[in-house]
Amino acid sequence: MEENRIRENQMAEQIAGPDELYFNEEHGMLRQTVKDFVTKEINAHLDEWEAKGESPLHDLFKKMGDLGLLGIRYDEAYGGQGLDYWYELVFLEELAHIEGLGLPVAIAVQTHMATPAIAEFGSDYLKQTYLRPALAGDMVTSIAVTEPGAGSDVSALATTAKRDGDTYVINGSKTFITNGTQADFLTLLARTSEKPGYHSFSLFVVPTDLPGFEVSKKLDKLGMRSSDTAELFFDDLRIPVENLIGEEGEGFIYQMRQFQHERYSVLPSAYITTMDMINMTVDYLRQRIVFGKPLIKQQVLRHRLAEWLTEIECIKQFTYHIVRMKSAGLDATREITMGKLKAARLFQEIAQGCLQMYGGMGFMNETLISRYYRDSRVFSVGGGADEVMCEVIGKLEGF
Ligand SMILES: Cc1cc2nc3c(=O)[nH]c(=O)nc-3n(C[C@H](O)[C@H](O)[C@H](O)COP(=O)(O)OP(=O)(O)OC[C@H]3O[C@@H](n4cnc5c(N)ncnc54)[C@H](O)[C@@H]3O)c2cc1C
């Protein structure tokens, strides 16, 4: 007993705060690098890019690639950093300080949505030709799954890839594709068999400089305005058979695994971006005088803030639990799905609640909270709608 108490006291002396239970000095250095990048290279230009409806991804990703930020967990053999899940979390946490969701999502497409399957199942050729330049920031990528007739039900997709000699011929269309107007290659899910079932789909790397590819429309969105989103069209586009990722007929399974990275990448927004929203709102409430006193003196508002802080702490600790599970090699599909569902809802609740506390100022475009409010809707739809998350959880629970 006494020994345990002494050990606990010694531990308490060594660490300055709870985050030091998880992060060391080297994590701190990466954190500072990403923080500086976000402040100087992203937040400083975001108003301009939001107004323009897109960001200069080639320029931005090249700078990130030079700093080694696009391949934190990827294999060093292909230009990655070969670091662990905690470094990846540091990266995602700092990205969440970007003042709006457009850029964090555009970057996560490059790091967590379009490249994991190439790294996990792709050939050495695909890794050298596409993964390496993506990690270096020399190529911009998109993930192309959704179609006009297939979103939540991925298995309804109709884009075909038909084998013809040494090529696959791609016909069809994709929609809502993030980075779609700028992408150099797509990680694309297509139907390779007419048979029913999940083994009728394959995942491909599709370069966008080939005949038969067209950006048919740049889409106009409610939020995430600094990120470009496109509708894409494929008309007899021929790609070499080498561009098949892994085995034919396994693409659906690969994509379901790839979705885990995408959904996980959302989680830090729910405890970092929301804290940014709360901090700015508290500053406003301290200085805004209503009925003769600062709004922060209203107990009902303070309680609301306290409840959000409690939920934020829960989702943060849940995320850290997921990192521990991933680090131990455990399958965290159930937890990631629950986390994505909760993160999406909490983000929206806090964005809308903070806007309310700002009153009329919250409705003005000059107030940052209005951007977060517009952007917040995306998480309950993109990467799998809330209802789809519930379906997955239900299935995993056996009901
Ligand atoms: C800004 C943005 C960026 C995106 N980026 C990409 C991208 O880069 N690549 C890509 O491939 N896709 C992308 N998407 C597409 C996104 O993944 C889909 O929008 C999403 O999966 C939902 O599909 P859907 O829009 O076809 O909605 P639908 O499938 O038509 O569903 C409509 C609604 O029905 C409800 N619903 C669905 N299924 C069920 C159910 N089983 N039970 C009850 N209710 C249900 C949900 O509320 C859902 O929102 C993006 C979407 C947005 C908005």
The ligand as a Tripos MOL2 file, in Angstrom:
@<TRIPOS>MOLECULE
LIG
   53    58     1     0     0
SMALL
NO_CHARGES

@<TRIPOS>ATOM
      1 C1        -19.2050   17.7340  -48.4530 C.3       1 LIG1
      2 C2        -19.2150   16.2880  -48.8120 C.ar      1 LIG1
      3 C3        -18.0370   15.6820  -49.2160 C.ar      1 LIG1
      4 C4        -18.0310   14.3480  -49.6080 C.ar      1 LIG1
      5 N1        -16.8570   13.7820  -50.0510 N.ar      1 LIG1
      6 C5        -16.8920   12.5370  -50.5720 C.ar      1 LIG1
      7 C6        -15.7190   11.9850  -51.1780 C.ar      1 LIG1
      8 O1        -14.6540   12.6070  -51.2020 O.2       1 LIG1
      9 N2        -15.8020   10.7530  -51.7420 N.ar      1 LIG1
     10 C7        -16.9490   10.0250  -51.7380 C.ar      1 LIG1
     11 O2        -16.9610    8.9200  -52.2700 O.2       1 LIG1
     12 N3        -18.0870   10.5270  -51.1630 N.ar      1 LIG1
     13 C8        -18.0780   11.7590  -50.6020 C.ar      1 LIG1
     14 N4        -19.2180   12.2790  -50.0160 N.ar      1 LIG1
     15 C9        -20.4320   11.4940  -50.0570 C.3       1 LIG1
     16 C10       -20.9210   10.9770  -48.7160 C.3       1 LIG1
     17 O3        -20.1300    9.9080  -48.2770 O.3       1 LIG1
     18 C11       -22.4070   10.5880  -48.9310 C.3       1 LIG1
     19 O4        -23.1290   11.7940  -49.1090 O.3       1 LIG1
     20 C12       -22.9680    9.8030  -47.7630 C.3       1 LIG1
     21 O5        -22.4100    8.5120  -47.7140 O.3       1 LIG1
     22 C13       -24.4910    9.6810  -47.8590 C.3       1 LIG1
     23 O6        -24.8750    9.2080  -49.1240 O.3       1 LIG1
     24 P1        -25.9960    9.9850  -49.9590 P.3       1 LIG1
     25 O7        -25.6330   11.4230  -50.0000 O.co2     1 LIG1
     26 O8        -26.1740    9.2900  -51.2580 O.co2     1 LIG1
     27 O9        -27.3070    9.8660  -49.0990 O.3       1 LIG1
     28 P2        -28.3960    8.7010  -49.2080 P.3       1 LIG1
     29 O10       -27.7500    7.3750  -49.2460 O.co2     1 LIG1
     30 O11       -29.3500    9.0510  -50.2920 O.co2     1 LIG1
     31 O12       -29.1310    8.8510  -47.8020 O.3       1 LIG1
     32 C14       -29.8840   10.0260  -47.4910 C.3       1 LIG1
     33 C15       -30.1760   10.0110  -46.0130 C.3       1 LIG1
     34 O13       -30.9960    8.8890  -45.7180 O.3       1 LIG1
     35 C16       -30.7310    8.4530  -44.4090 C.3       1 LIG1
     36 N5        -30.4190    7.0110  -44.4480 N.ar      1 LIG1
     37 C17       -29.5430    6.3560  -45.2410 C.ar      1 LIG1
     38 N6        -29.5090    5.0630  -44.9470 N.ar      1 LIG1
     39 C18       -30.3940    4.8540  -43.9550 C.ar      1 LIG1
     40 C19       -30.8350    3.7160  -43.2140 C.ar      1 LIG1
     41 N7        -30.3090    2.5050  -43.4410 N.pl3     1 LIG1
     42 N8        -31.7530    3.8940  -42.2580 N.ar      1 LIG1
     43 C20       -32.2810    5.1170  -42.0160 C.ar      1 LIG1
     44 N9        -31.9110    6.2340  -42.6740 N.ar      1 LIG1
     45 C21       -30.9830    6.1100  -43.6270 C.ar      1 LIG1
     46 C22       -29.5480    9.2540  -43.8850 C.3       1 LIG1
     47 O14       -29.9980   10.3000  -43.0470 O.3       1 LIG1
     48 C23       -28.9350    9.8470  -45.1280 C.3       1 LIG1
     49 O15       -28.2750   11.0620  -44.8760 O.3       1 LIG1
     50 C24       -19.2380   13.6010  -49.5710 C.ar      1 LIG1
     51 C25       -20.4160   14.2000  -49.1250 C.ar      1 LIG1
     52 C26       -20.4160   15.5210  -48.7540 C.ar      1 LIG1
     53 C27       -21.7150   16.1460  -48.3090 C.3       1 LIG1
@<TRIPOS>BOND
     1     1     2 1
     2     2     3 ar
     3     2    52 ar
     4     3     4 ar
     5     4     5 ar
     6     4    50 ar
     7     5     6 ar
     8     6     7 ar
     9     6    13 1
    10     7     8 2
    11     7     9 ar
    12     9    10 ar
    13    10    11 2
    14    10    12 ar
    15    12    13 ar
    16    13    14 ar
    17    14    15 1
    18    14    50 ar
    19    15    16 1
    20    16    17 1
    21    16    18 1
    22    18    19 1
    23    18    20 1
    24    20    21 1
    25    20    22 1
    26    22    23 1
    27    23    24 1
    28    24    25 2
    29    24    26 1
    30    24    27 1
    31    27    28 1
    32    28    29 2
    33    28    30 1
    34    28    31 1
    35    31    32 1
    36    32    33 1
    37    33    34 1
    38    33    48 1
    39    34    35 1
    40    35    36 1
    41    35    46 1
    42    36    37 ar
    43    36    45 ar
    44    37    38 ar
    45    38    39 ar
    46    39    40 ar
    47    39    45 ar
    48    40    41 1
    49    40    42 ar
    50    42    43 ar
    51    43    44 ar
    52    44    45 ar
    53    46    47 1
    54    46    48 1
    55    48    49 1
    56    50    51 ar
    57    51    52 ar
    58    52    53 1
@<TRIPOS>SUBSTRUCTURE
     1 LIG1         1 GROUP 0 **** ****
